[in-house]
Amino acid sequence: MNEITLVTVYCLVDEFIKAITNHPIGNMVLGYREGRRGAKKRLGLAELMTLNILRFRLLVHDLKTFHRLVQNAYREYFPALPNYENFLKASNRSFPAVAVFMKYMLFLTRAGKLQGKYFTDSTAVSVCENPYIGSHRVTRGCASRGKTGKGWFFGFKAHGQYKGGELPDVYFTTGSVHDSQAVSEITKDLEGLFVRIPDIY
């Protein structure tokens, strides 16, 4: 991602945060990110969300590898980047804000594309490795243990539908919510044929 694109993404995210600051949902997701105790976060929410968008743009699945990449290649843009452990905690706490941002962006881009054939699926959004589920505290208030075709995990699920190379909408739940329970939400305002993608491993 070049400098112009990086700055554009940051400005877009920053304007989004300003727009939801005085909204009830905005207060909830922003308040969750700050937490109840501890020092004030050095890395701003807009910077943190920009980093996570950069991570998926670069297709880096491992957070530790991505943190090292930012330190080496993007440190001048994010001078307040914390150590890996604090970056991991901050990324987990920013999840509600990222989810709302994704819903907003998908809503803006799906106008006029509400009919057709859709493929529905879900994926696990794990917040910690299985051995640490019992001691994990960062997202304990909103995450839960769940299971997919790959096995058990602790975190959230992202449910969505795929149509012609596009993602019309996405719906986030806790990990324990079965895919069938999210169907009514992810198909809201859509018309057409919905086909669930089977787990193949």
TORVEXFI-656558 format. One record per residue (C-alpha): x, z, y; residue in one letter; residue number from 1; chain. Coordinates in steps of 0.001 Angstrom, whole numbers. Layout:
<recs>
REC    east      up   north resn resi chain
REC       X       Z       Y    A  NUM     A
...
</recs>
This chain:
<recs>
REC    east      up   north resn resi chain
REC       0       0       0    M    1     A
REC    1573   -1066    3298    N    2     A
REC    1635     979    6498    E    3     A
REC   -1322    -794    8155    I    4     A
REC   -3555    -271    5119    T    5     A
REC   -2480    3357    4805    L    6     A
REC   -3282    4070    8448    V    7     A
REC   -6618    2238    8153    T    8     A
REC   -7648    4329    5149    V    9     A
REC   -6620    7525    6911    Y   10     A
REC   -8643    6644   10030    C   11     A
REC  -11695    5784    7923    L   12     A
REC  -11484    9077    6019    V   13     A
REC  -10855   11060    9194    D   14     A
REC  -13928    9574   10919    E   15     A
REC  -16000   10335    7808    F   16     A
REC  -14916   13988    7860    I   17     A
REC  -15795   14279   11551    K   18     A
REC  -19223   12762   10870    A   19     A
REC  -20142   15287    8148    I   20     A
REC  -18602   18367    9772    T   21     A
REC  -21886   19613   11257    N   22     A
REC  -24060   18466    8363    H   23     A
REC  -25198   21061    5758    P   24     A
REC  -23589   19088    2928    I   25     A
REC  -20464   18652    5002    G   26     A
REC  -20217   22364    5683    N   27     A
REC  -20541   23063    1965    M   28     A
REC  -17851   20645     748    V   29     A
REC  -15469   21402    3601    L   30     A
REC  -15945   25147    3136    G   31     A
REC  -15212   24878    -576    Y   32     A
REC  -11960   23119     184    R   33     A
REC  -10761   25955    2441    E   34     A
REC  -11540   28655    -113    G   35     A
REC  -12148   32317     564    R   36     A
REC   -8608   33535     953    R   37     A
REC   -5013   32453    1354    G   38     A
REC   -3041   30842    4140    A   39     A
REC   -4398   27905    6099    K   40     A
REC   -3701   24595    4372    K   41     A
REC    -715   22710    5772    R   42     A
REC   -1971   19338    4570    L   43     A
REC   -5154   18229    6318    G   44     A
REC   -8169   17120    4287    L   45     A
REC   -7969   13562    5669    A   46     A
REC   -4327   13355    4579    E   47     A
REC   -5148   14782    1156    L   48     A
REC   -8024   12351     567    M   49     A
REC   -5861    9443    1759    T   50     A
REC   -3192   10452    -738    L   51     A
REC   -5678   10521   -3601    N   52     A
REC   -7006    7080   -2628    I   53     A
REC   -3385    5871   -2534    L   54     A
REC   -2849    7330   -5994    R   55     A
REC   -5693    5312   -7515    F   56     A
REC   -4712    2215   -5536    R   57     A
REC   -1241    2415   -7098    L   58     A
REC   -2733    3183  -10554    L   59     A
REC    -653    6341  -10984    V   60     A
REC   -2577    8485  -13478    H   61     A
REC    -192   11437  -13668    D   62     A
REC    -443   13706  -10623    L   63     A
REC    3091   15085  -11003    K   64     A
REC    4547   11564  -11063    T   65     A
REC    2486   10652   -8007    F   66     A
REC    3649   13765   -6130    H   67     A
REC    7262   12751   -6798    R   68     A
REC    6492    9201   -5606    L   69     A
REC    5038   10474   -2325    V   70     A
REC    8072   12673   -1772    Q   71     A
REC   10403    9720   -2218    N   72     A
REC    8481    6838    -636    A   73     A
REC    5811    8234    1717    Y   74     A
REC    7233   11524    2982    R   75     A
REC    7528   10204    6544    E   76     A
REC    3733    9737    6631    Y   77     A
REC    2990   13127    5059    F   78     A
REC    5664   15560    6336    P   79     A
REC    3485   18583    5452    A   80     A
REC    3298   17636    1750    L   81     A
REC    3327   20926    -221    P   82     A
REC    5039   21538   -3547    N   83     A
REC    3444   20153   -6692    Y   84     A
REC    1568   23333   -7639    E   85     A
REC     -94   23672   -4228    N   86     A
REC    -773   19941   -4090    F   87     A
REC   -2554   20182   -7447    L   88     A
REC   -4702   23087   -6236    K   89     A
REC   -5503   21301   -2963    A   90     A
REC   -6473   18103   -4808    S   91     A
REC   -8837   20037   -7081    N   92     A
REC  -10461   21812   -4139    R   93     A
REC  -10930   18532   -2264    S   94     A
REC  -12910   16996   -5139    F   95     A
REC  -16400   17623   -3609    P   96     A
REC  -15353   15932    -361    A   97     A
REC  -13882   12953   -2236    V   98     A
REC  -17101   12637   -4281    A   99     A
REC  -19278   12578   -1146    V  100     A
REC  -16948   10025     473    F  101     A
REC  -17176    7750   -2579    M  102     A
REC  -20981    7969   -2587    K  103     A
REC  -21040    7070    1096    Y  104     A
REC  -18723    4050     739    M  105     A
REC  -20595    2721   -2299    L  106     A
REC  -23899    3074    -461    F  107     A
REC  -22557     941    2400    L  108     A
REC  -21357   -1839      91    T  109     A
REC  -24258   -2123   -2348    R  110     A
REC  -26990   -3374      26    A  111     A
REC  -28776   -6390   -1399    G  112     A
REC  -27241   -5947   -4866    K  113     A
REC  -29853   -3731   -6501    L  114     A
REC  -31015   -6048   -9291    Q  115     A
REC  -29343   -7439  -12377    G  116     A
REC  -27614   -6356  -15559    K  117     A
REC  -25607   -3144  -15448    Y  118     A
REC  -23215   -1487  -17852    F  119     A
REC  -23306    2314  -17608    T  120     A
REC  -20545    4682  -18619    D  121     A
REC  -18975    8018  -17776    S  122     A
REC  -15462    9367  -17674    T  123     A
REC  -13977   12857  -17671    A  124     A
REC  -12354   14141  -14490    V  125     A
REC  -10219   16946  -15884    S  126     A
REC   -8868   19612  -13515    V  127     A
REC   -6472   21333  -15926    C  128     A
REC   -4965   20970  -19372    E  129     A
REC   -6879   22537  -22260    N  130     A
REC   -4442   25449  -22863    P  131     A
REC   -5076   26679  -19301    Y  132     A
REC   -8892   26564  -19293    I  133     A
REC   -9183   30334  -19756    G  134     A
REC   -6936   31126  -16780    S  135     A
REC   -7946   28288  -14439    H  136     A
REC   -9452   29583  -11184    R  137     A
REC   -9402   26779   -8593    V  138     A
REC  -12649   25014   -9592    T  139     A
REC  -14161   27664  -11842    R  140     A
REC  -17205   27969   -9599    G  141     A
REC  -18328   24350  -10028    C  142     A
REC  -16508   22852  -13028    A  143     A
REC  -17302   23415  -16709    S  144     A
REC  -16077   22607  -20202    R  145     A
REC  -17259   19287  -21619    G  146     A
REC  -16566   16825  -24397    K  147     A
REC  -16065   13067  -24563    T  148     A
REC  -14934   10698  -27289    G  149     A
REC  -11375   11796  -26489    K  150     A
REC  -12133   15477  -27061    G  151     A
REC  -12700   18650  -25036    W  152     A
REC  -11789   19003  -21369    F  153     A
REC  -12505   21239  -18388    F  154     A
REC  -13704   19719  -15129    G  155     A
REC  -16265   17139  -14052    F  156     A
REC  -17776   13864  -15199    K  157     A
REC  -18080   10695  -13168    A  158     A
REC  -21113    8630  -14219    H  159     A
REC  -21531    5106  -12938    G  160     A
REC  -22580    1559  -13595    Q  161     A
REC  -20610   -1667  -13584    Y  162     A
REC  -22000   -5003  -12421    K  163     A
REC  -20088   -8237  -12025    G  164     A
REC  -16779   -6595  -11169    G  165     A
REC  -18359   -4083   -8770    E  166     A
REC  -19308    -414   -8915    L  167     A
REC  -22735     -73   -7225    P  168     A
REC  -22869    3709   -7426    D  169     A
REC  -21271    6785   -8953    V  170     A
REC  -22697   10221   -9742    Y  171     A
REC  -20628   13358  -10347    F  172     A
REC  -21672   16274  -12553    T  173     A
REC  -19973   19207  -14224    T  174     A
REC  -18272   18475  -17515    G  175     A
REC  -21044   19971  -19659    S  176     A
REC  -23729   17494  -18492    V  177     A
REC  -24539   14925  -21187    H  178     A
REC  -24519   11260  -20196    D  179     A
REC  -28239   10900  -20943    S  180     A
REC  -29067   13562  -18352    Q  181     A
REC  -27383   11557  -15591    A  182     A
REC  -29112    8239  -16321    V  183     A
REC  -32033    8832  -13947    S  184     A
REC  -29663    9593  -11083    E  185     A
REC  -27237    6689  -11552    I  186     A
REC  -30095    4178  -11920    T  187     A
REC  -32018    5392   -8881    K  188     A
REC  -33054    2517   -6561    D  189     A
REC  -31723     -33   -9072    L  190     A
REC  -33711   -2595  -11076    E  191     A
REC  -32573   -4492  -14132    G  192     A
REC  -31179   -4075  -17634    L  193     A
REC  -28924   -1057  -18239    F  194     A
REC  -26528   -1134  -21188    V  195     A
REC  -24430    1878  -22110    R  196     A
REC  -20805    1150  -22986    I  197     A
REC  -20028    2774  -26357    P  198     A
REC  -16952    4972  -26890    D  199     A
REC  -14301    2967  -28726    I  200     A
REC  -11077    4714  -29724    Y  201     A
</recs>
